[in-house]
Structures are given as structure tokens and as C-alpha cells.
């Protein structure tokens, strides 16, 4: 499932960032292929195999993938520059960046093109948006399907909400959302399912470099210096801590729907899948909208059932791991183990 949601999220973020139809769900795309291969060759410092850590091919593969991605993005930049100033200007990330660039040069057109510095920065930022904007969302979508498959009552409730708000014909949901995007705000249980999934299976964590005069204070008022340390805010531990959450390991979307005085109601600041403060995730609104739309277009159309038992058949028990008594635990970049093997059955149309 993870590879399918990767391509889906990549097509979405490609349209948002580049105003480009990557169409990676149907055919090979050099930008998508290069980025996905680059991710597979990343290391995270936990590899004990020295061949993995110091593979001499890694810098060559990185250079080749960088060349492929830069070539594609550079061409897209030139296309957007050529159309800059026309009525086709959009609110995509690249068009907004070009508008800011033109404003800084005090010009209404970009007939002279871009300077090398801006082109380099633009290419790097586009790659950053594409990587961070697709991988996290695709993992979260996997866990939405995973969590709902394990809680039939929650699956039944979210389908009932979609029937009520989006109509009884699932195939008409897309056109209805297109005509009235604000209808997505009338799906409280869907939002609760997404929030609860991100609580149990956060897609990313955050680090900050310590500073001389910056202290971290715990719940008991004890302060700790950060100078010389890398401070890691890990939502996985915070969002499953029973000190902050009632029934911390249980999937319960109702905690997001109860009144503020209910013991089940989340404590302020304890939910932080996008982190907090001025350095929080700039793409969180887009990610939440993506997940809402994906659920609206799929959850009544398909039954998605993990097949870990089939996947593990024939393996020795010592090689089958669980975390929190779950086979679909998070690994590496927070994706589900084994990339979530599953069976998809179409139930409508």
C-alpha cells in the first residue's frame, strides 16, 4: 500500500508545488523516480552494517538522482517563467515564488529569466517540498486505512457520516466537493479519525539545536540546559503517554468530540504531529485537506484489509515483530512495517 499512496501523494504535491501533472500513478516520471530512489539510498545513522554506512556507490547514486530531478524541475521553472504575467498564473508554490522574485526585481515580467542563485534555491526548495510533502502524508494515509480496518465500529461511523453529508452515492462525492469545498468542514468524525490516527502514528518528529540561554522545563518545574545538545521533540512518546492521555494506546476518535471538561478530552499541547510554535509544519493544512478528500473518495468505495498473516506465513516467529501489540508498527521514516501489505476490494460500482 505504501508505494501506491506515495505516488498518489506525489501527484497531489506536484500539482500544488509545480502546477504540474506528474501522473506518476499511471506512468514513470523522472522527477518522482529520482526522488523515490534518492530516499531509498538515505541512511539514518542506525545502520550497523559498515557496507551500508560507507557504500561507495551512494554519492554516485545521489549525484545521478540530483541531476535527473534538477533537469526536470529546471524545465518546469522555464515553462512557468515563459507564462509568467499571463492570466494562467496560479497559487502554486512556484508561481508564488516567481511573483515574489519579480516583485523584488520591481518588474511585471520575467523576460530576462532567472538568475542562477534563484534557480538553484528554487530547485532545492521544490525538492524539499516534494519530499517532505509526499512521504509523511502517504504514511498517514496508510495508517488511516490500517486503523479503520482494525476498528469496524469507527469504519461504520465514518461511512455513515459521509452518506449523510456527501450523499448516498459515493461516486458523486468528488463533484460535490469540487462545487462546495467548504463541505469538508462539515465532517467532524472524519476529522476526529484523522487526528486520532496522527496521535497514534505521527509521521514526523522535530529537532532543534540547543542554545546557551534556552532551558527545557519539565512538568515538575525542573530545568535542563540545552547548550551543546540536539533537542528532539518526539510526538510518538508524548502522544502515547498515559500522563497526558486517557486510554493512551486505544484508538478512540471520540476523544476529539467530547466537551472540554470530559476526562477523555485532549490536554492542550499534548497533540503535536505537526509540532508547535513558529517552526511548525507549514504544510499541515494541506495535509489535513488531502487526508479528508482521500477518505471521502475511497472509504465507501473500497474495503482495505491488511494481510500481515499471509505476509508472515512461513516465517519463523522470531522474525515476526510487534510494537504495542501491533504488526503494523512504524519503521524508518514512520511508514508501516513491510509497507502495509493489504488486499483491496471494490465494494461500490
Secondary structure in CASP SS format (residue, H / E / C, confidence):
PFRMAT SS
TARGET T0000
AUTHOR 0000-0000-0000
METHOD secondary structure of the structure
MODEL  1
X C 1.00
X H 1.00
X H 1.00
X H 1.00
X H 1.00
X H 1.00
X H 1.00
X H 1.00
X H 1.00
X H 1.00
X H 1.00
X H 1.00
X H 1.00
X H 1.00
X H 1.00
X H 1.00
X H 1.00
X H 1.00
X C 1.00
X C 1.00
X C 1.00
X C 1.00
X C 1.00
X C 1.00
X C 1.00
X C 1.00
X C 1.00
X C 1.00
X C 1.00
X H 1.00
X H 1.00
X H 1.00
X H 1.00
X H 1.00
X H 1.00
X H 1.00
X H 1.00
X H 1.00
X H 1.00
X H 1.00
X C 1.00
X C 1.00
X C 1.00
X C 1.00
X C 1.00
X C 1.00
X C 1.00
X C 1.00
X C 1.00
X H 1.00
X H 1.00
X H 1.00
X H 1.00
X C 1.00
X C 1.00
X C 1.00
X C 1.00
X H 1.00
X H 1.00
X H 1.00
X H 1.00
X H 1.00
X H 1.00
X H 1.00
X H 1.00
X H 1.00
X H 1.00
X H 1.00
X H 1.00
X H 1.00
X H 1.00
X H 1.00
X H 1.00
X H 1.00
X H 1.00
X H 1.00
X H 1.00
X H 1.00
X H 1.00
X H 1.00
X H 1.00
X H 1.00
X C 1.00
X C 1.00
X C 1.00
X C 1.00
X C 1.00
X C 1.00
X C 1.00
X C 1.00
X C 1.00
X C 1.00
X H 1.00
X H 1.00
X H 1.00
X H 1.00
X H 1.00
X H 1.00
X H 1.00
X H 1.00
X H 1.00
X H 1.00
X H 1.00
X H 1.00
X C 1.00
X C 1.00
X C 1.00
X C 1.00
X C 1.00
X C 1.00
X C 1.00
X C 1.00
X C 1.00
X C 1.00
X C 1.00
X H 1.00
X H 1.00
X H 1.00
X H 1.00
X H 1.00
X H 1.00
X H 1.00
X H 1.00
X H 1.00
X H 1.00
X H 1.00
X H 1.00
X H 1.00
X H 1.00
X H 1.00
X H 1.00
X H 1.00
X H 1.00
X H 1.00
X H 1.00
X H 1.00
X H 1.00
X H 1.00
X H 1.00
X H 1.00
X H 1.00
X H 1.00
X H 1.00
X H 1.00
X H 1.00
X H 1.00
X H 1.00
X H 1.00
X H 1.00
X H 1.00
X C 1.00
X H 1.00
X H 1.00
X H 1.00
X H 1.00
X H 1.00
X H 1.00
X H 1.00
X H 1.00
X H 1.00
X H 1.00
X H 1.00
X H 1.00
X H 1.00
X H 1.00
X H 1.00
X C 1.00
X C 1.00
X C 1.00
X H 1.00
X H 1.00
X H 1.00
X H 1.00
X H 1.00
X H 1.00
X H 1.00
X H 1.00
X H 1.00
X H 1.00
X C 1.00
X H 1.00
X H 1.00
X H 1.00
X H 1.00
X H 1.00
X H 1.00
X C 1.00
X H 1.00
X H 1.00
X H 1.00
X H 1.00
X H 1.00
X H 1.00
X H 1.00
X H 1.00
X H 1.00
X H 1.00
X H 1.00
X H 1.00
X H 1.00
X C 1.00
X C 1.00
X C 1.00
X C 1.00
X C 1.00
X E 1.00
X E 1.00
X E 1.00
X E 1.00
X C 1.00
X C 1.00
X C 1.00
X C 1.00
X C 1.00
X E 1.00
X E 1.00
X E 1.00
X C 1.00
X C 1.00
X C 1.00
X C 1.00
X C 1.00
X E 1.00
X E 1.00
X E 1.00
X C 1.00
X C 1.00
X C 1.00
X C 1.00
X E 1.00
X E 1.00
X E 1.00
X E 1.00
X C 1.00
X H 1.00
X H 1.00
X H 1.00
X H 1.00
X C 1.00
X C 1.00
X C 1.00
X C 1.00
X C 1.00
X C 1.00
X C 1.00
X C 1.00
X C 1.00
X C 1.00
X C 1.00
X C 1.00
X C 1.00
X C 1.00
X H 1.00
X H 1.00
X H 1.00
X H 1.00
X C 1.00
X C 1.00
X C 1.00
X C 1.00
X C 1.00
X C 1.00
X C 1.00
X C 1.00
X C 1.00
X C 1.00
X C 1.00
X C 1.00
X C 1.00
X C 1.00
X C 1.00
X C 1.00
X C 1.00
X C 1.00
X C 1.00
X C 1.00
X C 1.00
X C 1.00
X C 1.00
X C 1.00
X C 1.00
X C 1.00
X C 1.00
X H 1.00
X H 1.00
X H 1.00
X H 1.00
X H 1.00
X H 1.00
X H 1.00
X H 1.00
X H 1.00
X H 1.00
X H 1.00
X H 1.00
X H 1.00
X H 1.00
X H 1.00
X C 1.00
X C 1.00
X C 1.00
X E 1.00
X E 1.00
X E 1.00
X E 1.00
X E 1.00
X C 1.00
X H 1.00
X H 1.00
X H 1.00
X H 1.00
X H 1.00
X C 1.00
X C 1.00
X C 1.00
X C 1.00
X H 1.00
X H 1.00
X H 1.00
X C 1.00
X C 1.00
X C 1.00
X E 1.00
X C 1.00
X C 1.00
X E 1.00
X C 1.00
X C 1.00
X C 1.00
X E 1.00
X E 1.00
X C 1.00
X C 1.00
X C 1.00
X E 1.00
X E 1.00
X H 1.00
X H 1.00
X H 1.00
X C 1.00
X C 1.00
X E 1.00
X E 1.00
X E 1.00
X E 1.00
X E 1.00
X C 1.00
X C 1.00
X C 1.00
END
